[in-house]
């Protein structure tokens, strides 16, 4: 009977509380404000967590899609790895390695005209990154030779700066690195014509403005490398959780001069920026939930003050102080539960709309993407919901104790 009474009274106070004099509906409005505060706090925290998770996942997807999980190269700068076929076969046989791709990396000059010329990094690959195929803005991702002219795929930033378009012919100059006894000034560059086949856009300026793609044979010729040489291997791992251990295993197995660097080491600054967002933003916005929860203290104290005579009558009829304490604790938990439910629905709905329509746009030069990404995680909803309800219950403890200690005789005469 006691539980039914507490539930009945807490629901009545939640939806139908009224004051004693003029402005009787003001008390009900205050309770709705408390629920609204919890709703907005929960929604803001869940959206912050979803967006931060989305940022982390999207940045990692871009970087891994461009450069794979591990890059195996030589410790000696600008020194290629030898015995390409043997190294590739051994790397492919290692546990958790799902793909090994040889890469020729060569700094070159790309020239469209006398005025349009710039230094870029040419990447020659047998199999171009599949992620970039989904990021094409023009043309197609093809680098094979047609009519004697090999293809080239360039970034959107570089194309905009040099005025490059699909179908245009450009010239690439590369210094020969294998000329013995030749000084820098006497080196004769190797020159080759390419045709623009595609333009990609990752929104990562450091990639779109620097890297262009061709096939392995043309990049190897420009770099003056032998058939058995390769600049590095890009390794894709089946279990991303083993990236660090696999990189260490590769170095231990092959020894000097083989170096294995993970994608997190290659782009440490970018991932540090993402980690900072993950640690700071939810903490800052989480304060909103804490403030909203403890606003319940003021709301319930006001309710106790307005209902002092009713509480006194209930106590005179035999209601115990413990029952009244449970009543107001239940009311605090109800406010938290209703606010959490509404906040969860609001956050989930907005997240779906953001995913579908990209309501929040971002400057790509600052955030590396054009719309705010969203990464929904059921654990976030569960932890935020439980924590919020417990905070609301804890906030209701002080008003509950005040109500439990009210003396019946004095309160029945209370004006």
N, C-alpha and C positions, 0 to 999 in steps of 0.2 A: 504493500500500500504506500509506503514511504517513497519508493522509487517512482511510482506512478504520480504521486503528488508533486515531487520535485520536477519531474519531466513536464507535467501539466503547467505548473506555475512558471517555469523557465521559458516555455514556449509562449505563454501568455504575455510575459514581460518582453519577450523578444519582438513580437509582432504587434502587441496592443497596449504597450505601456503608456499611461497618460499621467500628467501632472495633476496637482490638487486645485489649482486656481486658473486664472486666465492664461491662455497659451498652453492649454492642456496637451496639445499635440507636439509641443516642443521637445518633450522627453523622448517621444517616439522618434523624432527627427534626429536627436543626438545618438540614439542607438543605431539608426541607419547610417549615420556618419561614421560611427565606429566600425560597422560592417564594411562600409565603403573604403575606409582607410586600410583595413586588412586586405580587401580585394585588390586595391591598387598596388599595395606593397608586394603581395604574392605575385601578381601579374608582372610587375616590373622586374622582380628577381628572376622569375622563370624565363622571361624574355631575354634578360641580360645573360643568363646561363646559356640559353639556346643560341644566341648570337655569338657569344664567345666561343662556344663549341663549334659553331659553324665556321667562324674565322679560322680556328685551328685546323679543322678538317679540310677547308678549301685551300688554305696556304700549303698544307702538306700535300694535297692532291696535285696542285700546280707544280710544286718543286719536284716531287717524286715522278710525276708524269713527264717532266722535262729531263731529269737527270738520273732516274732510277734510284734505288735505295743505297747502293754502295758504288763508289768509283775506285777502280783498281788502276793505279798508275805507277810511275817510277818516282822514287824519292828525289832523284836528280832532276832538277828543273830543266824542262825542254828536252829531256832525254827519253826517247821512245822505248817501249818494251819490245824485246825481241822474242822470237819463237811464238808468234801469235797463235798458230793452230794448236800447239801443245798446251800453252797456257789456257786457252779457251776450253779445250777438252777437259783439263783437270778442274777448272773452276765449275764447269757444268755438272761434274760428277759429285760436287760437294753437297752435303745435306742442306735442305731448305732453299737451295738455289733453283729458281724457276726459269730464269732466262739470263743469258750472257750475250752482250752485244758489243763488238769491237767498234771503237770510235777513233777517228782521226781528227785531231784538233789543231787548227792552224790559224794564227793571226794573219790577216790579209788586209789589203786595201780594196774597197769596192768602189768602182767608178761608173757613174751613169753619163756624166758629161764633165767638162772642165770645171764647172762650178759645183757639181754634185758628186763629191768624193769623200769617203770617210773610212776609218779603220774599224773592222769588225772581226769577229771570230768565226771562222768557217768550221762547221762540224760535218764530217763525212760519216755516214752510217749506212749499214746494210738494211736495217729496219728502223724507220723513223719512229719517234715516240708516238704511240697511239693517242695519247692525251691531246697532242697538238692537232691531230686530225679533227677533233671536235671543236677546235678553237679557230678554224679557218674563217676569215672574213671575205676572202676572194680567191678564185682559182681552186686548185686542188693540191693535195700533198703528194707531189710526184717529182722525182729528181732524175729519172732515167733520161738518157740522151734521146733527142728527137731531131731528125735531119742533121745529125752531127753536132748538135749543141746540147750540152747537159742542162738539166733543170736546177733551179735554185728556189728555195723557200725562205722568205724573209719576214721579220716582225713588223707589226703595224707602225710602231714608233719610228723605226728606220725608214719604212716606206713613205711615211708622211714627211719626214725630214728631207729625204733625198728626191721625193717626187717619183717613187717607183710604182709601177703598175704591172699587172699580170700581162705577159706577152712581151714586155720590154727586154732588150738585150743589154747586158751589163758586162763590164770587164773586171776581172779579179787579178791583182798583182800579189805575188808572194815571194819573199826572199828565199833563196836556196840555202838550206842549213848545212849541206854536206860538202861544201867546197873547201878543200884543204888549202891553207895558206892564203885564203882570200880575206882581205879586210872588209869591214862593213861597207866602206865606200866603193869597193870594187865588185861587190856581189851583183850579179845580174839577176833581176827578178824573173820568175816564171810567170807567164801571162796566159790567161785562158778566158774565153768568152762563155757566158752563161745566159740562160733565158729565165726570167721570172715566171715561175709556175704557180706559186701560191703565196698568200700573205696570211699570217696567223696573228692572234691577239690574246695574250694571257693576262693582260693588265699588270704584269710585272715589268716595270720599265727596264730594269737591269737585264732582263732577258730579251724583251721585244726590240730593244735598241741596239743589241750587241751581237746576237747569235743568228747566223744564217746556215741553212742546211743544204748539203749536196750528197752525192754518193761517195762511197769509200775510195774508189779507184781515182777519181778526179782530185779528191782532197789529198790522197797519198802522193799523187804526181806533183801537185803544187807544193807539198811539204818536203819533197825530195826524199821520201822514205822508201825503204826497200819493201818488197812484197811480204816479208816475214815480220815487219815492224808495225806497231800500233801505238797510238798515243795513250789510250786507256781502254778499259772495259767497263761498261755499265752493267751492273748486276741487279736484277730484280729478285726479291726474296719472297718466298711463299708465306712466311710467318714474320710480319713486321716487328714482333716483339724480340726477335733474335738478331736484329740488325747489328747491334754493337758487338755481341759475342761472335757473330760470323765474321765481322771485319777483323777482329783480333785473331780469329782462327786462320784467316787467309794470310795475314802477316806472319804468323808463327810457322805456317806450312811452307811458304815460299821464301821467306827471309829477304834480305837486302838484294836488289833495290826495290822490291815490290812494296808498294804502300796502298793500304785500303782505308779510304775515308768515307764515313757515312754521310748521308745527305744532311743530317743535323750538324755535322762538323763543317760541311761545305757552306751552309747558310746559317751559321750560328747566330748572327745578328738578327736575322729575320725571325727565327724561332724564339729568340729571347724576347722580342717584341710581343709575340703571341703569348708567351708564358706570362709576361707582365700583365697583359689584359686578363688572362685567366685567373690570376691571383688577386688583382686589385678591384676590377669592376664589380664582380659579384659581392665582394666584401663591402664596398661602398654602398651599393644598392640594397644590400641586406640590412643596412641600418634602417631603411624605410620600413621593413617588416617589423623590426624591433620597436621602433617608435609607434607604429600602428598598434602593435600588441599592447603596449603599455598605455596607450590612450584609453584602453578599456578600463584602467584603474579609475580615471576621472569619470568615465561614463557610468560605471557601476556605483561609484560613490554618490553621484548625483541621483541615481535610481534609488539607492538606500535612503538618501535624505528625503526624497519625494514620497517614498513608501514607508516612512517610519511608523506612522499610525497603523498601517496594515500589518507591518511586521510585529508590532506590539500586540495587535489583536490575535494574530496567529500564535504567538507565544503564550498568550493568556488562555488559548484554547488547547494548549498542550503540545504545540510544536516545539521540538527541542532545538537548542542552539546548533547542534550538529546537523540537523536536517536543514536549517536555514543556511548553514555554511555550504552544504552540498548543493543547495538550490542555486546560490550565486556562483559557485564554481561551475555548475552545469551551464548556467547562463553565459559565463565567460567562454566555456568550451564551445557552446552553440554559436556564439558570435564568431569565434575563430573558425569553426567548421564551415559555417555559411560563407564567410569571407574567403576562406581558402578554396571552397568549391567554385564560387563565382570567379575568383582570380585565376584559378586553373583553366576554367572554360574560356575566360577572356584571353589568357596567354596562348592557349592552344589554338583558338580561332584566329588570332592575329598572326601566329606563326605560320599557319596554313595559308593565309592570305598573302603573307610575305613571300612564301615559297612559290606560290602560284603567280602572283602579279608583281613582285618586287616593289612594294610600296615605298620602302626606305631606300633611296638612292645614295651612293657614296662617290666622292671624287677618287678616281682610280689611282691618281698619282700619290695619294696619301694612304689609301687602304688596300691597294692592289686588286680591287674588284669594283664593279660598278653598282652593285646592290648588296645590302646587308645579308649575308648567308645565315641560314638557320639550321641548327643541328639539334633535333629533339631527342632527349634521353629519358626514358621512363623513370630511371632512378632519381633524376633531378626533381620530377614531379612528386615522387614518393617522399623523398627526404625533406623538401621544402614544405610539403603539406603537413607531415607529422610534426616537424619542428615548429611551424607556425601555430598549430593547435595547442601544442604543449606550452608555448610562450603565452598564448592567450589564457590558458588555464592558470599558469603561474601568476599572470598579471591580475587575475580575478581573486587571488588568495586574500589580499589585504581587504578589499571591500567585503568579502565573505566573512572574514573574522569580525569586521565592524558590525555587520548585520547580526551575527551570532551573539554578540555581547550586548545588544540592545535590551534594556529593562522594560518589561511590559507596562508597569504602572505609569512610568514617566512618559512613555511614548504614546499611550492612548490619549493623554491630555496634550500631546504635542501639537503646536500650531505652526 
